[in-house]
Structure formats: C-alpha cells, structure tokens
C-alpha cells in the first residue's frame, strides 16, 4: 500500500459541506472544481488498483476502497457524470440542491468502491436520502408526495438489504461483498437480491422510477437517471452474475418498459420507462453471466448513463424553458430550440443503436452474448425491443417535441428558447462522449472488466442487421405515427398498487395504528409514567427517611448517648466522680479476678 | 520482587508525577495573590497531565507486571517500603486523574471567591494522594494515602460547600473512615501472615484459609463498597455531592468513586479469590439493586446535582456488576465504564456548576428553558446526557454493552437463564428516563419558565473546559479498542489466576460432596 488513498466520495462530501460557505462569484468555479478533483482522483485510483481504506470498526474490518476492474469502470463514468450533471445545474441558485446532488454522487461512489456490506449499506442509504431532496426541491405540484413515496420505497428496499446482510453475517460470519453462488442460495441471498433489484427498478419493484424521475427538478433528474439504477447494476454485476432469474426479469423489464414508453404522454416519464427498458438489457446481461455478457452489461451501463443523461438534459431544457412536460402541450419546437433538438436527436440515435453512436457498440454485446449462450428467445426479444427503442426515443420523442404540429399554447411557444450556456455545455460534453464511444472503440473497450474477450461490432452482418431494423422501424413509424400520437391519459400499471400502497400505508397510519397508538399513549401516560414517577418518588423518600435515616439515626444515637453519659457522669461534683471511678475500678478488678 | 519492572529511560517518572503537585504547594504558601494561585495551580496540574502522557509511550501492553516501578525502604524496623508501580488496571485510572485535575482548576476559576489559595492547596494535596492510591504497592503506603485523601476532600466540602456543608462533610468523613477501619485490621492480619511484609503483590494468590478469606473479604468489601458507593451504603454520596463545590463534585465523581472499584480489582479479587467467588452472587445482586434503585431515586430528584449523584449509584452498580461476573468482557467493560463515568459524570457536574454560577440554584425548575439563550451550553449538556444513558456511539454505550454481555455470559456459562443481564436492563431504561427528563426541562421547559433572557452563554474558558470531555466521549465511543488494549493483558492475567482458584474450589467442593 504505497500509493496514497483518498476516497473520491470524501472529496464530494467535503465539497458539499464547504459549498454553502462559497458565495458568488466563487461558487460557480468551486462547483466545477470539486467534481473535477473527484474525477482526477478516480483516474489516479484507476492507475493503482488494490485495496485501500481498511478501517477497523468494532470487530470488523471495513473496506472503503476496493479498486479493481469493475469499480474503476463505474467510478470513471460516475465521476464523469458528476461533472456533466453539475455543469448542467450551474444555474441553479439553491445551494442545497447542489449539496444534495453531491451527497447523492458520494453515496454512489461509496457503493462502487466499498468492499463489504456494512459500508455498502451506509452509502446506499446516503444515496436514497440525498436523492429524495432532488425531488423535494422541485416546486411542482405532487413533488412532495412523490418524494415521500420514493423515500418510502427505498427505505423498504434498504430494510430488505439490511435484513439480508444481517442474516448472511449470522450464517457465514462474513461481511465482505463478494459474488454469491447461485447453487447455494439462501433466504438472505434472495433478500439482498430483492433489495438491489429494487434500486435497479426490476419489475415488480419498478414503479417508483417513472413516478419519481418525472417529479424531480430538471437538474436533479439528470443526476437521478444516472446514479441509482446504474449503481444497482454495478452491485448486481458484482454479487449476482450468472443468476438466471435475472435473464427472465431483464427481458420482461426490457419489453415492459418500452411498451409503457410508447404510450406515455410525459417526456420524463417516457424517458423513465425507457430506463426500465434499457436496464432490462443490463439485468439480462448480468443474468447470462459470461465474460462477454458482463462486459456488455458494464459497457451498456456506461453508455446508457451518457445518452440517457443527454436525453434527460434535453427534456430538462424544454421544461426549463416552457414549463410544460406533456407532449399534448408541446410540438413544433424546432424553430425555437434548434440546439436542444440536435442534442436530443444525438441522444435518441445513441439509445437506438445507430452505427457510430454509443448504443451500437454496447447493446449488441449483450445480444451477442445471449446468442452465444444459446438463449435464442432472449436474443430475439431483446432485438425486438431495440426496434421499439428506436421507435420511442429515436422517432417518437423528437417527432412529438420538434416536428409534429404545434400543440403549444401561445405563451408556451413564446417562452421556448434554447437553454443557458451551461446546460448546452453539459449536453455538448455528453454528446461528444456518445459519439466517441461509438466511433473510437478502444476508449470504452479497454476499460471493460474482462479484457480477454474481444468483440467487434462493426462486422457486416451486425451493420446490415441494425440498418434493416432501423429502416423498417422508420417505415412503420411513417405509416403509423398518427396512431402513437400523444394522449392525455395516464397509463396504469403496477404503479396503481404503488400509489395505493402509499395511501394504504397512510390510512393504516392514520386510523388503526393511530388509534392504537393513542390508547397506548394514554396507557403510557396514566399507568406507565405516573406509576413510574410515583415509584421513583417513593424510593427517593425511602432513601432519605429509610436508609439514610438508619445512618443519620445511628449517628444521632451515638451523639445522644455521648451527651447522656456526659450529663450523667460529669456533673462536676467531686464526690460523684470519685464514686464512679471507684465503682468502675472495682468492676474491672472483679472481672479480672473472676474471669 | 519479580513482579516489578523498572523504567530505565525515566526512572522516577511515577514519583515525579505523584509529588509534583505536593511540591507545587510551596510557592502558594508564600503568596496571598488569588490570581497567582489560580494560574500556578493550573500550570502544575497541566504539567502533570502532559507529563503523564509519557506513561502511555512507556507502557508495555504485553505484560501484566507492575511497570514504572520504584522501591525504597521507608521504615526499616516494620519493613514498610515506598513502593509504586502500575499495571493495565491502574494506568487508565491514573491518567484519568491527571486529566481531570486541570479542568477542576478551570471550573473553580470564578466559582471559588473566598480563600482561593487554600482551595488550590487542597486540590494539589488531593491530586498527590489520589495518584498515589492508584499506584501504591505497599499496603501501608496505600492506607496512608487512602485516608489522607479524606482531609482535603473534607475541607473542600466543609469550607467551600453549600448551605448544609458541615453536615455533609462530617457525614462523608465519618462514613468513609468507618468503612476503612476494618481495612486496617485486614492489613495487619495480612502483614502477620505474609512474612511481615506489606508488599501487595506478595499477598496475591496466596490461598489463605477459607474462613480467613471470608473475613478479609468482608473487611475489604465494607471499605470499598462505601467508597464506590454500593447500595445500601450510598447515602453519603448525594449529601456530599449536593454540598460540594463543582471541583469537589467532579473529583468525587470522577476519581474518588473509582477507588472503591479499583480496590475490588486490586485487593479483593487477587487476595481473597475464593471468598470473592463464594460471595459473588450477593455482590452481583447488590449491584443490580444499586442500578435499579439509583435509577428510580434519580428520576425523582429536582436537584440536578442530586440527580447526577444518584445516577452515579446506578452507573457504579454497572461497574461492580462487571467486575463480579469474572469474565473478560465484564471486567474490561467495568474498567472502561470507570473511565466513562469519570469523563461523562465529571462533565455533567461541570455543566451543572456552570448553571449554578449563573442562577445560584441547582433546582431543575430554576434552570428550565435556558436552551433558547444558551445554545452552546445545552449542546454540551445534551451530548453528555446522551453519553450518560449509554446512547450508541458514545463511550458509555460500549462500556455498558460489554458489561451486559459479560453478565449474560456469566449466567449462560453456569447454564442458567440470564437473569442478571435482564435484571440490569431496566436500569439502562431508567437512565434514559431521568436524563431525558432533565434535558427536556433544561432545554425547553414548559410554559411557566422563569425569565432566562439575561443568561449568557458559555465563555471561552468554559468551552475549553468542556470540549476535551466531549472529545473523549466520542473517542471511546467510536474506538474503544485503544483503551481496552491497554488493560487487556493485566485483566486477562487476573482472570486466569482467578479461574485457577475457581477450578480448585470446584474440585474441592466435588471431593467434599463425594
């Protein structure tokens, strides 16, 4: 351990703690500086793999810095995204928004570099709580409730996770965060998996995602779309590679997400559903578990963070400018927001896996892995979903926002304009990386955890297949685009249970539990507290009058006895004194002689 | 004498530490200036505190022998020696004492207005005798210092105390003196049965006759139980605490009470192991009674000092509980809890002293609602209160947890249901109840709060006084290993010897039964 280790998350935390003390004009440089330092630190760590930051705590050795192939890749992208997200949010004046975002990033980095479950849990909860504030800071109606729902769900996930860790520790006496064998699964394995899956938004634990992300602040959603689910994917890669149930769930996710995305009317809900769909690919990749599949899952997570960040940034720009987030109130914006349009199209074609854009070189890895492992149905369904993805993000989204007939109200249209420079700068950075990943393969491929697996996306077959899919999807869109226009309805799914679950929780809390609690409180006051205080008063009385009474009483007795002797024996009459002395001497003499 | 290890690098370190305060009196004798005596005493105690840090670096944690030892003949005809040395059990208590003293001086800075010079002399004499008690290895030396402590303490309470100071000081003096009279008898018996030597390590693990051990143990027990104080010998404590000045209360709580429990570990267990094992159950249940009883009586108090005094009865009950379960967790937890109690209760008395200086009352009702006007003060108070009832993350949590774990293990080792640990738990809950009650009243109070708007928050001197205590609250709370490592070898050696005796006793009982 010759290299010095400084935890990247610590830089973010210290930065967040110092941030409120910076005022303009120093705040903006500081805002850029801290994530930049974090990023440099991450790069430095990537050159020095190893285990650092092992701290003894009680009986355990906690590992804060496990730097290996996995954590290097994810640390890199998260730190990069922290820079992009912070630049995107530079114009936000609420300093606590930045503080929350940085704590959120710190939580994610902490999870990525942790080596045991205790540290993981610590940072996991830090992520959940910090990100909740990114929802609450949005002044929109319903954000507060959405934030509470989000927090409730993640607390539930945290409890599952903690339960799993504790049971596992009891069974194995081991806290280290390592891969779990599928053959020796126990109750705790499933609990941990469920806790992690909740954060990865795997159905049926997914409803929080579109709900929360659509209610977050414009800048907050950019952070949220990157960190929570992808950190969860990272933990799944680490702990659950090769769990076949993840293949099934992943495919279900991919299809489920895209179907809802097609029907969605809110920009960010649509993008949220698409996250579900794309994370489905990653989950499937983790489930397949071969070197190629793991590479694919990691690479896709990497690319996904960038293009989905880009799309959320575009969506945020539109909401920032117009204040409208529904397709039914937007459209024809190409005249007013040309730059935003370009960025969103870049994001859209990246996610749709256009050649030379990032999705093309990452998504295909997972599909190729499922072919080579003979999961033909899986490969087929995932290919099908990629057509849907293009339909949604590459065609429907830009069409409805920029090209279709103008559904904007007059004020909305008048307000629409390209966002401030910092938002555009962030989008330029993200677009650049989307293009870089797709065009210059070694950039991403050299970072992948399994370097021994070679993958060549630019083969003739793959290219022609992709172009066919894209072309036919475009053709279909041309014919049917009227059918998938925006409709002002809410598409219901398990979301219903999620919302009603929250209400049920509230009802339970309000009525039966509150009534029981009131009764218990009354009992506590009347029976418990009063009797406790009465008992206490009694013992206090007893202490002074009982125990201390004996002590003081004996002292008083001795004193009284002494006085008595003095008054009896020392009256001052000389005859009496002589008489007592003679008697006493006689008693002693007799006692000595006789005994 | 093979139990002694000298320290060639700094051969007279212990003696210098012990006698420096006593020598420090000399300039005070010739100066009537109050301000000089304050600063001088602060300097002396601070130098002792800093110099005592040297002990940590010279201390060898791998041996249970007495280190930094010094040995000189004192009275040749009676074979009395000046012998000192420390092991893992005494080092932490010694350091606690040197650490506490400068803060006692700081706490008396503006509190003591009359006879400041005399007060400071008392503190210095007190320090010498307290430090000596923890390292004395000759029983006569020990006994002299043990009794010598009473005099400055008597003066501290009797001159600078509250309204009932005469009552409290005489009670304190007589009660503790009465307890230690039998200790002298025990010392003489041991002298005669130990080749006319007063050397304490020679008396350990000698296997004296069982009846003799029982009698010796009872003599020890009376002396130490009064000092601890264990229920039902505790009533001198609230009286003394309530009347004593702040520095006196802090010394009483932080150091003097520890001498009782230290006595159990140093004398009662090694010299009379069979009796200690035989009589463990009653002592344990007295400890439990102290924990619960102290909790209840503390809950009923409206005088803050009395409340903390009674809470000490409960906390020290935990310490004796830990000692008499005779396992590593319990004893180590008990020693740690001695330190914790010294830090936390000392700090709480300092807090109450600060309130008293402002309101001239220790009544809870006259201090209600100061939170709004003294935010820094109540922050400190809140942390120390949390620590006092063993909030996780603070020092007492670790100590109490270890003791409870030890108590649990004690019963399970005997194949019994863990009654002891279960019986002690209500004490922990009561602790939360009385501490939070006090905290709630002091910080918020109710609608009938007296006008506190004239209160001034802590000044720099007071913050400096409290801050180090807070540091230790969290240091021990978060990383107790450092402290436990220092005592571990000595405690393990003590318990090993004890278990040998336990085993022999069991075999003997087995033989008799057959």
Boltz contact constraints between the chains, C-beta under 6 A:
constraints:
  - contact:
      token1: [A, 535]
      token2: [B, 296]
      max_distance: 6.0
  - contact:
      token1: [A, 536]
      token2: [B, 296]
      max_distance: 6.0
  - contact:
      token1: [A, 536]
      token2: [B, 299]
      max_distance: 6.0
  - contact:
      token1: [A, 536]
      token2: [B, 300]
      max_distance: 6.0
  - contact:
      token1: [A, 537]
      token2: [B, 300]
      max_distance: 6.0
  - contact:
      token1: [A, 539]
      token2: [B, 296]
      max_distance: 6.0
  - contact:
      token1: [A, 539]
      token2: [B, 297]
      max_distance: 6.0
  - contact:
      token1: [A, 540]
      token2: [B, 297]
      max_distance: 6.0
  - contact:
      token1: [A, 540]
      token2: [B, 300]
      max_distance: 6.0
  - contact:
      token1: [A, 543]
      token2: [B, 297]
      max_distance: 6.0
  - contact:
      token1: [A, 547]
      token2: [B, 232]
      max_distance: 6.0
  - contact:
      token1: [A, 547]
      token2: [B, 235]
      max_distance: 6.0
  - contact:
      token1: [A, 548]
      token2: [B, 235]
      max_distance: 6.0
  - contact:
      token1: [A, 551]
      token2: [B, 235]
      max_distance: 6.0
